[in-house]
Amino acid sequence: MTNKHVIDDSIVGTIKIPIMEPYKGKNFYEITIDNFEEEFIFHHDDDVDLCIIPIAPFVNVETLLRENVTFDISGLHDGMLPSDEDIQGYGAIEQIIMIGYPDGLMDEFNMKPIVRSGITATSLRDNYEDRREFLIDIACFGGSSGSPIFIYKEGAFLGKSGAVQIGTYLAFVGILYAGFDTGIEGEIKEVFVKRKKVSEIFIPLNIGVAIKSDLMLDFHSLIDDYLSSK
């Protein structure tokens, strides 16, 4: 799953999936897909910047079994979404983590993404600007689009009832799709030519806009229709 704008106008796409043991000298299994954008399933609401691609039709299962190739991945599932009771129990500010590839940065040797931490900037109990969205206060740059966002608590923390709980709590609450920038103006002086140019520079406010994770459920029927057509 990612954002529609991430794969907009793409022609050929390559997906690299981490594997448990090296295969053909690589630590990942590679899938190349022609007509990349066309293979995605888009959310039916044009204002929801989400799309998915089922990769099973592009995986050579016989080769994987014959070569004993095992994917080293963790998936998200419906059970990781917060319940209505969970959401009502959240505070106005919650600690979050975001997993992705800011500015394309990753651990390429181990095929692992980058984890960043921050807080919710608007309450998860509310819909920001009357949309199924919320704001987060976290460092986010180009390349972070499509990053999953989690509430992650470890150790001692306040539970839904307000009582102190000990353990680990993880909930998939959103997907980043946009952020805010601010512009600053400066001058570039060209000494020899004696001309002056005005330069406009944009810096991130580190306020991200996230789509609420329950919109992921809208894809269930779309996936069934897609697979039945293959």
N, C-alpha and C positions, 0 to 999 in steps of 0.2 A: 504494500500500500504506500502511496505517496500522493503528492499534490498534482493536480492537472497541469499547472504551469511548469512543473519540473520536466515533463516529457513532451511539452508542446512543440510540435513541428519536428520531433525526432524521427529519424528514418531507420537507423540500425541501433540496437541497444545490446549491451553486454552485461550480464548478471554474473557476479562471482560469489559462489557460496563456499564458506569455509568448510573444510573436511577434517576428519579425525587424524588421518594419516596421509602423507604426501602421495599424490597420484600424478604420474608422468612428470615428476620433478616439480610439481606445484603443490602448494598447500590450500588450493581451492579448486572447485569444480566450476568450469566456465560454460555459460549458455549464451549463445549469440542469437538474437531474434531480429529477423527482418520485419519491415513494416511495424516498427516498435510501437509507435503511438496507437496504431489501429488495433493492436492486440489488447489494449487496456479497456477495462470496463469503467465508464465514467459514472459518477453519482448523478442521479436523475435531476437533481436541483442544480441549475447552472451557477447558483451562488455558493454552493458547497464545493470547495476546492479539494476534492478527494477523488482518487481513482485507484484501481487495483489491477494486477495482472496475475492470473493463475499460472504458475510455472510448471505444474505437473505435465501438461501436454508437450512441453519442450525438453523434458528430462528423459534420457534414455535409461529406463529402469533396468533393462536387461544388462546393459554395460555396468551399471552401478553394482548389481548383484554379482556379476561375474568377476569384477575387479575388487569386490569387497570394499567399495567406497561408501563411507558413512558421513552424512552431513553433520557438521558441528554447529548447530543453530538452536536457538530458543524461539518459540513462536508465541504470539499473543492469542488469547482466546476469550470467549465471552465471559468466562468466570473471573477474569482479571478486571472487568469493568466494575466501578463502584455501584453499589445498590442505591436506591433512592434514600434509604435510611442512612447509608454511609454519607451521602452528599449533604443531607440535612444536618449531620453531626460535624461536618467540617467547620473549621473556624474561618474567619474572614481572610486570614493569612495562613497558608500551609507551605511547608517545605516541599520542594519538588526536585526531581532530577530529569534531565533530558539527554537522550542518547542519539548521537548523530555524527555528522561529518562537517563541522564548521570550517568554511573556506576550503573544503575538500580534505581536511586533515584527518588522518586515521593512522592506526598502527598497521602498516602494510605487511610487515613480516608475520604477525599473528592474525591478520585479517580481523581486527577488532575496531569498533567505532570509539568515539570519544564521549565521555560522560561529563556533563556540566551540572551545576546545582544552582538553585535560586529559590524564589518564592512566588506564590500566586500574587498578581497585582490587582486582580478583581476577584470577588468571591465566586467559588464554584457553584454556589447556590443560586446565583443570578446568571442571566444571559446578557452578555455584554452587548450594548446597543440593540437589544431585543433580537439577537442572533444566537444560535447555539455555539457560542464562543466565549472565551475568557482571555484575560491578559496575564502574562507572566513577566516577572522581573528577573531576567537572566541574560547573560551574554550570548547573543545570537547574530550570526553573520550569514552571508550568502553560502549556500550549501547545507544550511540547517533545515531548510524546508523539508517537510515530511518526517521530521524527527518525532518519535513518540515521547510523551511526557508522563511521568509517574509521580504519585505521592509515595514517598518511601520513608518509613519510620523504623528505627531500630533501637533496641534497648528499652528504656522506660519512656512511655508516652501516654498522653491522654486518649482514652478510647471514646466511643460514641456516647456512653453514659456519663462521661466526665470523670470516670474512675481511671486511676493509673494502671496501665497494662505493661507487661514486659514481654518482649518478643520482637517479631518483625511484621510490618504491615506494608503491602505493596498493592497499589491500584493504578491501572492504566486510565488516565483521565483526559488525555488530549493528544492532538497532533499539531505541531507548529506549521503555519503556512505563510505568515507575513510578519513584518516588524516595522518599526518607525525609525526614520532617519531625521536628522536636523542639518541644516546647511550653515556653513560658515564662509565668510568671504575674506580673501586675502589678496595681496598683490604680488605679481611676478615681475621683476624688473629686468629688462634686457639692456645691459649697460652699453653695449656697443651700438646697437640699433637705435637706442634712445626712444624706444616705444614702451608703452605700459599696457599690460594685459591684466584683466581682473579674473581671478580664478575662484570658482565656487567648489567647495569641498563638502561632502556629506559624511557625517559620522553617525554611527548607530546610537540610538537612545537606550539600547538594550532592553526595550520593551517589546515582547513578542505577542503575536495574536495566534491563539490556538483554537482549533475546532474540537468541540467536545466529542469524546471517544464513543458515545452511544450512537453517533451517526454511522459508525462502522457497521452496525447491525443492519442498516438498509441494504447492504450488499448481499445478504444471504440469498434472497430470491433471484437477484441478478446473476450470481454465480451459478445457481442451478440452471437458469436459462442458457447461460454461456456454455456450460459443459454439455448440456443436452444437444446443443447445436454442433458440437465437434464430432 
